[in-house]
Amino acid sequence: MRKRLGSFRPSRRLLFAAGTAAAASTVAATAAEAVPGSTQAITDGSGSLGNYGSGVLGAWERQARAISNEAQIRRTRETDGVFMFGDSIGVQDGPALARQLSKLGISIAVHNWAGRPVTPAVDALDTWAQEYGLPHRILMSVGSNDIFTPPAVAAQVDRTMQIVGEERTVYWVNVQAARTAHGADVKVSDQRNSAWINLQLAEAQRRYDNLRIVHWAEHLASSPNRLARYLRDGLHPSVTLGQNARNGLIIDAIKAG
């Protein structure tokens, strides 16, 4: 059932505080290019870091991707498994997640594409809904690439819930980004924009009874040194420690229903 509330506007003070906290945290620096399509601060050629301080998202269409074939999509639909729509984290962590779900007797079909923001991921969901129909569980592992334009997320969450309908459950992993390959100003912007995205997800959860948030950001913040140990570049999970932690949260959410 959908619950209607007024329009959402993030707290400037809360967003600034979140960004400042990220800048103060210590995360071991590693190269971002280990996974093709890693989210990076890409300038427009003039040194600009965009309207929100994290940079400008470059072309992502030729980045690495992992998309299930038609037979797997149909099999997952027929067995009422899980459809997953993700970005570079999904490209990296999706195979391990599939193995874990398989042990539970749950099939999965994936549409993971590195560098992709939320809007085209929801486009892919809409396409699969029309071509194959949907199972009762949808996993959205996107949002990290929206740190460049965080206000875009709320409308796409609404669109997702409209596509899925009231009888299916959406599991949405929230966002943590403070990329170590960049300076303190960018890391502050990354964290502020991550918090902005997560606030939009939290507000959407108040409107939709069938939206479940997988609290990755809170899990990372809940214990000292988790950011350094579970993220290899301030964004992507480390393998295997961070990957297992993030996938474990997803599995727990799906098992909880």
C-alpha positions in Angstrom: 0.0 0.0 0.0 1.3 3.5 -0.8 1.3 6.1 1.9 1.2 9.7 0.7 3.1 12.5 2.3 4.2 16.0 1.4 7.1 16.8 -0.9 10.6 16.0 0.5 13.4 18.5 1.0 16.7 17.4 2.6 18.1 19.3 5.7 21.1 21.4 4.6 22.6 21.1 8.1 22.2 17.3 8.1 23.8 17.0 4.7 26.7 19.2 5.6 27.3 17.4 8.8 27.3 14.0 7.0 29.9 15.3 4.5 32.1 16.7 7.3 32.0 13.4 9.1 33.2 11.6 6.0 36.1 13.9 5.5 37.2 13.3 9.1 37.2 9.5 8.6 40.3 7.8 7.5 40.1 5.4 4.6 43.1 3.7 3.0 43.6 5.1 -0.5 43.5 2.6 -3.4 43.0 3.0 -7.2 39.4 3.3 -8.4 39.9 1.6 -11.7 40.1 -2.0 -10.4 36.5 -2.5 -11.5 35.7 -1.1 -15.0 33.2 1.6 -14.7 34.1 2.7 -11.2 32.3 5.9 -10.2 34.9 8.7 -10.5 34.8 12.5 -10.3 34.9 13.4 -14.0 35.2 17.1 -14.8 33.8 18.8 -17.8 37.2 19.7 -19.1 37.3 23.1 -17.4 38.1 21.7 -13.9 34.5 22.0 -12.8 33.2 19.5 -10.3 29.6 20.0 -11.3 26.7 21.5 -9.5 27.1 19.2 -6.4 30.8 19.0 -5.9 31.3 15.3 -6.8 32.1 15.8 -10.5 30.2 15.2 -13.7 29.1 11.6 -14.7 30.8 10.6 -17.9 29.5 8.2 -20.6 28.7 4.9 -19.0 27.2 2.9 -21.9 30.5 1.2 -22.9 31.4 0.3 -19.3 31.5 -3.3 -18.0 28.1 -5.0 -17.6 26.6 -8.3 -16.6 23.1 -9.1 -18.0 21.4 -12.4 -17.8 20.3 -14.1 -21.0 16.7 -14.5 -21.8 16.5 -18.1 -20.6 17.8 -17.1 -17.2 15.4 -14.2 -17.0 12.4 -16.3 -17.9 13.5 -19.1 -15.5 13.8 -16.6 -12.7 10.4 -15.2 -13.4 8.8 -18.6 -13.6 10.4 -19.7 -10.3 9.6 -16.4 -8.6 13.2 -15.6 -7.9 14.8 -12.1 -7.7 15.4 -9.6 -10.5 18.5 -7.4 -9.7 19.3 -4.0 -11.3 22.8 -2.7 -10.3 25.9 -0.7 -11.2 29.6 -1.5 -10.9 29.1 -2.9 -7.4 26.6 -5.3 -8.8 29.0 -6.3 -11.6 31.6 -7.0 -8.9 29.4 -8.6 -6.2 26.6 -10.1 -8.3 28.2 -13.6 -8.9 28.9 -14.1 -5.2 25.3 -13.0 -4.4 23.9 -15.4 -6.9 25.9 -18.3 -5.3 24.5 -17.4 -1.9 20.9 -17.2 -3.1 21.3 -20.5 -5.0 22.1 -22.2 -1.7 18.7 -20.9 -0.4 17.0 -22.2 -3.5 16.4 -18.7 -4.9 17.2 -18.0 -8.6 18.4 -14.5 -9.7 18.5 -12.7 -13.0 20.7 -9.6 -13.2 20.9 -6.4 -15.2 24.1 -4.8 -13.8 25.9 -2.1 -15.6 28.9 -0.2 -14.3 28.7 3.6 -14.2 24.9 3.6 -14.6 22.8 6.0 -12.5 19.3 5.2 -11.3 17.2 6.5 -14.2 18.5 4.0 -16.9 18.4 1.2 -14.3 14.7 1.9 -13.8 14.3 2.0 -17.6 15.7 -1.6 -17.7 13.3 -2.6 -15.0 10.4 -1.2 -17.0 11.6 -3.1 -20.1 11.8 -6.4 -18.3 8.4 -5.8 -16.7 6.9 -5.4 -20.1 8.8 -8.2 -21.9 8.9 -10.9 -19.2 6.7 -9.8 -16.2 8.2 -9.5 -12.8 8.8 -11.8 -9.8 7.7 -10.8 -6.4 11.2 -9.6 -5.3 13.1 -6.8 -7.0 16.6 -5.8 -5.9 17.8 -2.3 -6.7 21.5 -1.9 -6.1 21.9 1.5 -7.7 22.4 5.1 -6.6 26.2 5.4 -6.2 26.4 7.1 -9.6 23.7 9.6 -8.6 26.1 11.5 -6.3 26.7 13.7 -9.3 23.0 14.7 -9.5 21.3 13.5 -6.2 18.0 15.3 -6.7 17.1 12.9 -9.5 16.7 9.9 -7.2 13.3 10.6 -5.5 11.3 10.6 -8.8 12.9 7.4 -9.9 12.1 5.6 -6.7 8.5 6.6 -7.2 8.7 5.4 -10.8 10.1 2.1 -9.6 7.3 1.5 -7.2 4.7 2.4 -9.8 6.2 -0.2 -12.2 6.4 -2.9 -9.5 3.0 -2.3 -8.0 1.8 -3.0 -4.5 2.0 -6.8 -4.5 5.8 -7.0 -5.0 8.7 -6.1 -2.7 11.5 -3.8 -3.6 14.8 -4.1 -1.8 17.0 -1.0 -2.3 20.6 -0.9 -1.0 21.5 2.6 0.2 24.6 4.5 -0.7 28.0 5.2 0.9 30.6 7.1 -1.2 33.7 9.1 -0.1 36.1 8.2 -2.9 39.7 8.0 -1.6 41.2 8.8 -5.0 40.1 12.4 -4.7 40.7 15.3 -2.3 38.9 16.2 0.9 36.5 18.6 -0.8 35.3 15.9 -3.2 35.0 13.4 -0.4 32.9 15.8 1.6 30.7 16.3 -1.4 30.5 12.5 -2.0 29.3 11.9 1.5 26.9 14.8 1.6 25.4 13.6 -1.7 25.2 10.0 -0.5 23.3 11.2 2.6 21.0 13.2 0.3 20.2 10.1 -1.7 19.7 8.0 1.4 17.3 10.6 2.9 15.2 10.3 -0.3 15.2 6.5 0.0 14.2 6.8 3.7 11.4 9.2 2.9 10.2 6.9 0.1 10.0 4.0 2.5 7.6 6.0 4.6 5.3 6.2 1.6 5.6 2.6 0.4 4.9 -0.4 2.6 6.6 -2.7 0.1 9.9 -0.8 -0.1 12.7 -2.3 2.1 15.9 -0.3 2.6 19.1 -2.4 2.9 21.1 -0.2 5.3 24.6 -0.5 3.9 25.6 3.0 4.8 24.5 2.6 8.4 26.3 -0.8 8.7 29.5 0.8 7.6 29.2 3.6 10.1 28.2 1.5 13.0 31.7 0.2 13.9 35.2 1.8 13.9 37.3 1.0 10.9 34.6 -0.6 8.8 34.9 2.1 6.1 38.6 1.3 5.8 38.2 -2.5 5.9 34.9 -3.0 4.0 35.6 -0.4 1.2 38.7 -0.7 -1.0 38.3 2.8 -2.6 35.7 4.6 -0.5 32.9 3.2 -2.6 33.3 -0.4 -3.8 33.3 -3.2 -1.3 36.6 -5.0 -0.6 36.8 -8.6 -1.8 35.9 -10.7 0.1 35.3 -8.9 3.4 33.2 -6.0 2.3 31.5 -8.0 -0.4 30.4 -10.7 2.0 29.1 -8.0 4.5 27.1 -6.2 1.8 25.7 -9.4 0.3 24.9 -10.7 3.7 22.7 -7.6 4.4 20.9 -8.2 1.1 20.4 -11.9 1.9 19.1 -11.1 5.4 16.6 -8.5 4.0 15.3 -11.0 1.4 14.9 -13.8 4.0 13.0 -11.3 6.2 10.6 -10.7 3.4 
